[in-house]
Amino acid sequence: MVVFVVLLFWSSSFFQDIFFKLVDVFGALAVQHEFLAIFLFVGTSAVAALISPFTNIPLIPIAVVIWGPVFTLVCLLCGWLMGDILAYFIGRRFGYKVVRYFVIAERLDDWTRMVKERMKFSSALLLRIALPAELGYAFGLVGYNVGAYILITFIAELPFAIISAYASEAVLYGDTVKFFGFVGILFVIIFFAFRMKHPQ
């Protein structure tokens, strides 16, 4: 879907005009209320890691225009880590009865089982890369070591943050080779993690 939206953006001056009008609005906010703008971007990133249907992907290109790719990926990574860690502690502190309000029960049961079967660091890392960020709830439910979980989460989220920021920059500059190169890298990472997680 992201690729489709990008192709639509590249081929339509109408959507480009809408995008840059949004950039002007958010850019003005960032100038007048810099801390608030950063807080909102980091906060939406955290919420995106907690609730599956929610995403702040449309905000990433806007953030890249305003702050550049480096600062954007730092904010994105901080937000995702905050959401991931919060999901872990919700699972660990409040248990299944609360977590099932955030994740479908059947999916949560599957994730919990998979985490229990893959307590080794390398296996847990591959699982974390292959599945959505809400997997943090399952890590908390099974009582996975918090230090190891934070390290796993950082390693898993870092390439996604880098790709998200620099692929967005490629979209803005119309660099098709760079954009599809990042898309390809993302596909390879997920495919490799999925295959290692399910070797058969």
Salt bridges, closest charged atoms under 4 A:
ASP84 OD2 - ARG128 NH2 3.18
ASP110 OD1 - ARG113 NH2 3.93
GLU117 OE2 - ARG113 NH1 3.64
GLU117 OE1 - ARG118 NH1 3.45
GLU157 OE2 - ARG128 NH2 2.67
GLU169 OE1 - LYS178 NZ 3.35
